[in-house]
Amino acid sequence: MGLFGRGGSKKSENAAGPSDPDGVNPADLEDEDEKKMTLKERQTWQIILGDKDENEKDMSALRKKLGRTEQVYTLSNIDREDLDEDRTFQNLFHRIEQVSDKSLSEPHHYKLQYDFPGSPLLMNVDFGVHDQVMTAFDKFATLSKKKFGRLRFRICPKQKGAVMFRLDKPKTVKTKLDNRNNINRYLAEDFVRGNIEIETYSKIMSAKMTEAKGLLATHLAETVPAEFKDHQYLVKTKDKKKKHMTLEEKYDKGEITIEEFEDIKYPELKEKREKAKATYPFPEKLDRCVICNAENCAAIQCLECQHKACKSCVYREFTTHPSRRPFLLMHSIFCCKRGIPLRGYLPPVKKLHEEQYSRHPDMKH
């Protein structure tokens, strides 16, 4: 049962219903119940929206002369039990929007102002504190119906100079529905508005979280399709983590071969098998000879660069040559193409030593 009242609206109260067999009209019974209701159980508030003018005393005479007064809205059948269940006062403000045909922000942005009879101070009640509103409701119940009927309640922003009404269209779903508390709060408010059946409400709240999000997504797509794009997290599913499988399960599913199974299961056998398959490295690839320019025959590398010469050319030019040229000259003569040097070579070390010590007394001639 929502803030629209357990006794219904005035229209429903005055509407004539069918008579029962005893000739008693149910509408008359409702009127009698309504008269028996006290201010402790149900109240009717006369509401003014907006801040109070600072120069109200100076402008009061001019307003009376021009016939302009502040708009007063009647909010009837405010039930205490329903108001106590409405923790954030969303339903109360929804009724105020229907009566005034204006868009309001969140309830916690506003305060309730009133002049309590006998009090010299202007009373302020914060709609963001639930206990303050309920205490004020009980305080109104202490007044007589005549004094209470003269009360005017002003709803205005808590911050002075703040915007009173919203220019954009307010969203129906104001929070992220990612946990059971938010889902339950939204569905309760939606049930009060009459947008969801009690069976659907119970089915969503009794289901598991994954299934509940799917049912809630379907409900949002039907009731508020314009806002459904902001709640795509309800239909997105998380990627399932891969189940850890043993080697035997991987082999049974064909993910690994029998050789891979053995290598992982018995790494020492893998090491032995790799040693048994080990061979000597292949010889280096034969290149072009830098001396005779023959293909795929050179294997002896120059001492200075990457050029190579074949075996026959090295023997011919350096080992068996009459002048006995050293292999160090290969880079200068053949790699750099500088040719044979003009000056002569030093004689072999053995021959030089023989000439140097030829006249030594210990030398045998």
Residue pairs with C-beta under 8 A, 6 or more apart in sequence:
1 79
1 82
2 82
2 91
2 191
2 192
2 193
3 78
3 79
3 82
3 83
3 86
3 91
3 92
3 94
3 95
3 192
4 77
4 95
4 192
5 42
5 76
5 77
5 78
5 79
5 82
6 42
6 77
6 79
6 82
7 13
7 30
7 33
7 34
7 37
7 42
7 77
8 30
8 77
9 76
9 77
10 76
13 27
13 30
13 31
13 34
14 27
15 27
16 25
16 27
17 25
17 26
17 27
18 26
19 25
19 26
20 26
38 141
39 140
39 141
39 143
39 145
39 148
40 80
40 138
40 141
41 79
41 80
41 81
42 77
42 78
42 79
42 80
43 78
43 80
43 137
43 140
43 141
43 148
44 74
44 75
44 76
44 77
44 78
45 74
45 75
45 78
45 151
45 153
46 72
46 73
46 74
46 75
46 149
46 151
46 152
46 153
47 72
47 73
47 74
47 75
47 96
47 99
47 100
47 152
47 153
47 154
47 155
48 70
48 71
48 72
48 73
48 152
48 153
48 154
48 155
49 71
49 73
49 96
49 100
49 102
49 154
49 155
49 156
49 164
49 165
50 70
50 154
50 156
50 164
51 156
51 157
51 160
51 164
52 113
52 154
52 156
53 59
63 69
71 100
72 152
73 96
73 99
73 100
74 99
75 95
75 96
75 99
78 92
78 137
80 134
80 137
82 91
83 89
83 92
83 133
83 134
83 137
84 134
86 92
86 192
87 130
87 185
88 107
88 108
88 130
88 185
89 107
89 127
89 130
89 133
90 107
90 189
91 189
91 192
91 193
92 107
93 104
93 107
94 189
94 193
96 104
96 155
97 103
97 104
102 165
103 165
103 166
103 167
103 168
103 169
103 170
104 110
104 165
104 166
104 170
105 163
105 166
105 170
106 174
107 127
107 128
108 126
108 127
108 128
109 127
109 157
109 158
109 159
109 162
110 127
110 155
110 156
110 157
110 158
111 124
111 125
111 126
111 127
111 155
111 156
111 157
111 158
112 124
112 125
112 127
112 133
112 136
112 153
112 154
112 155
113 122
113 123
113 124
113 125
113 153
113 154
113 155
113 156
114 122
114 123
114 125
114 136
114 151
114 152
114 153
114 154
115 122
115 123
115 151
115 152
116 123
116 139
116 151
117 143
117 147
117 150
117 151
123 136
125 132
125 133
125 136
126 132
126 158
127 133
128 158
140 148
140 151
143 151
156 164
157 163
157 164
171 227
171 230
172 223
172 224
172 227
173 186
173 220
173 224
173 227
173 230
173 231
175 182
175 185
175 186
176 182
176 231
176 233
177 183
177 186
177 213
177 216
177 231
177 234
178 233
180 205
180 209
180 212
183 204
183 205
183 212
183 216
184 205
187 196
187 201
187 204
187 205
187 216
190 196
190 223
191 198
191 201
195 223
196 219
196 223
200 215
200 219
203 215
204 212
204 215
204 216
204 219
205 212
207 215
213 234
213 235
214 234
214 235
216 234
217 228
217 231
217 234
217 235
220 227
220 228
220 231
220 234
221 228
245 253
245 255
247 256
247 261
247 264
247 265
250 256
250 261
251 257
251 258
251 261
256 264
262 269
262 270
263 269
263 270
284 299
286 296
286 297
286 298
286 299
287 296
287 298
287 299
287 308
288 294
288 295
288 296
288 298
288 308
289 297
289 298
289 308
289 309
289 310
289 313
290 298
290 302
290 307
290 308
290 309
290 334
290 335
291 309
291 310
291 313
291 314
291 317
291 334
292 310
292 312
292 313
294 310
297 310
298 307
298 308
298 309
298 310
299 308
299 310
299 311
300 308
300 309
300 310
300 311
300 314
301 307
301 308
302 308
302 309
302 330
302 331
302 335
303 327
303 328
303 330
303 331
304 331
304 335
305 331
305 335
307 331
307 334
307 335
309 330
309 334
314 327
314 330
317 325
317 330
317 333
317 334
318 325
318 326
318 327
318 329
318 330
323 345
324 345
324 348
325 333
325 340
325 345
326 345
329 341
332 338
332 341
333 339
333 340
346 352
357 363
358 365
